[in-house]
C-alpha cells in the first residue's frame, strides 16, 4: 500500500517553513532521478536563454558599423536574438511544468514541434549574419 510522505509542502519535520516552499515527493521508481534530470534540463534552457539575451544585447548595442543600413540590420539581428532568448525562458518554464506533471502521473511527454522552430530561427539569424558580412 502506498504510504503518504511524512513531509508536507513547505515543512520540515520540526515544523519550520521554508521559503520558497519546497515540495517533497515520494521517491518511487525512477521519479527522483527523473525530476532531477528535468531540473538540470530546465537550468540548461535558462543558461541558453541568458546567453541569447546577452549576445543579442551586445549585437544591438555595442557592435558598430560604418554604414547605417548595416547598423539597422545589426540592431534587427540583436533584437530578434533577444526575443528568442525570451521565448527560451518562457518555453523552459512551460516545458518543465508539463514534464513534471506527466512524470508524476506515470507518463512522459515528447515535443516534436519546438526543435524545428528553434532550428528555423537559427537558420534565419545565420542567413541575416551572412548577408551582413557582404554589405
Rosetta blueprint (number, residue, H / E / L):
1 X L
2 X L
3 X L
4 X L
5 X L
6 X L
7 X L
8 X L
9 X L
10 X L
11 X E
12 X L
13 X L
14 X L
15 X L
16 X L
17 X E
18 X L
19 X L
20 X L
21 X L
22 X L
23 X L
24 X L
25 X L
26 X L
27 X L
28 X L
29 X L
30 X L
31 X H
32 X H
33 X H
34 X H
35 X H
36 X H
37 X H
38 X H
39 X H
40 X H
41 X H
42 X H
43 X H
44 X H
45 X H
46 X H
47 X H
48 X H
49 X H
50 X H
51 X H
52 X H
53 X H
54 X H
55 X H
56 X H
57 X H
58 X H
59 X H
60 X H
61 X H
62 X L
63 X L
64 X L
65 X L
66 X L
67 X L
68 X H
69 X H
70 X H
71 X H
72 X H
73 X H
74 X H
75 X H
76 X H
77 X H
78 X H
79 X H
80 X H
81 X H
82 X H
83 X H
84 X H
85 X H
86 X H
87 X H
88 X H
89 X H
90 X H
91 X H
92 X H
93 X H
94 X H
95 X H
96 X H
97 X H
98 X H
99 X H
100 X H
101 X H
102 X H
103 X H
104 X H
105 X L
106 X L
107 X L
108 X L
109 X L
110 X L
111 X L
112 X L
113 X L
114 X H
115 X H
116 X H
117 X H
118 X H
119 X H
120 X H
121 X H
122 X H
123 X H
124 X H
125 X H
126 X H
127 X H
128 X H
129 X H
130 X H
131 X H
132 X H
133 X H
134 X L
135 X L
